[in-house]
């Protein structure tokens, strides 16, 4: 395997293009992380809302039974 860079410093700077390359990788990584984390957080909220709706429905049914 032949390496394109002689040192870690050359790899990080990439002949003056390192700032653009590394910032693009960081921004892309943040967006990808957001694409994974956001649905997980929304799923938790939806599950809580469903549980609240089920509790309300049980209370409605219980109050209907008490009236009859």
C-alpha positions in Angstrom: 0.0 0.0 0.0 1.4 3.4 -1.0 0.4 6.4 1.1 -0.2 9.7 -0.5 1.1 11.7 2.4 4.5 11.5 4.1 3.3 12.7 7.5 0.2 13.2 9.6 0.5 17.0 9.2 0.5 16.7 5.4 -2.6 14.4 5.7 -4.4 17.0 7.9 -3.6 20.0 5.7 -3.9 18.2 2.3 -1.8 20.8 0.5 -4.0 23.7 1.7 -7.3 22.0 1.1 -7.6 20.3 4.5 -9.8 23.1 6.0 -12.4 22.5 3.2 -12.2 18.7 3.3 -12.4 18.3 7.0 -15.2 20.9 7.4 -17.2 19.1 4.7 -16.7 15.8 6.5 -17.8 17.3 9.9 -20.9 19.0 8.4 -21.8 15.8 6.6 -21.3 13.7 9.8 -23.5 16.1 11.8 -26.3 15.9 9.2 -26.1 12.2 9.1 -26.2 12.0 12.9 -29.3 14.3 12.8 -31.0 12.0 10.3 -30.6 9.1 12.8 -31.3 10.9 16.1 -34.3 13.0 15.0 -36.6 10.0 14.2 -35.6 8.3 17.4 -36.6 11.4 19.4 -39.9 11.7 17.5 -40.7 8.1 18.0 -40.4 8.5 21.7 -42.8 11.5 21.6 -45.3 9.6 19.5 -45.2 6.7 21.9 -45.9 9.0 24.8 -48.8 10.6 23.0 -50.3 7.3 22.1 -50.1 6.2 25.8 -51.8 9.5 26.8 -54.6 8.9 24.3 -55.1 5.4 25.5 -55.4 6.6 29.1 -57.9 9.2 28.1 -60.0 6.6 26.3 -59.9 4.3 29.3 -61.1 7.2 31.5 -64.0 8.0 29.0 -65.1 4.3 29.0 -65.0 4.3 32.8 -67.1 7.4 33.1 -69.6 6.0 30.6 -69.9 2.8 32.7 -70.5 4.9 35.9 -73.3 6.9 34.2 -75.1 3.7 33.1 
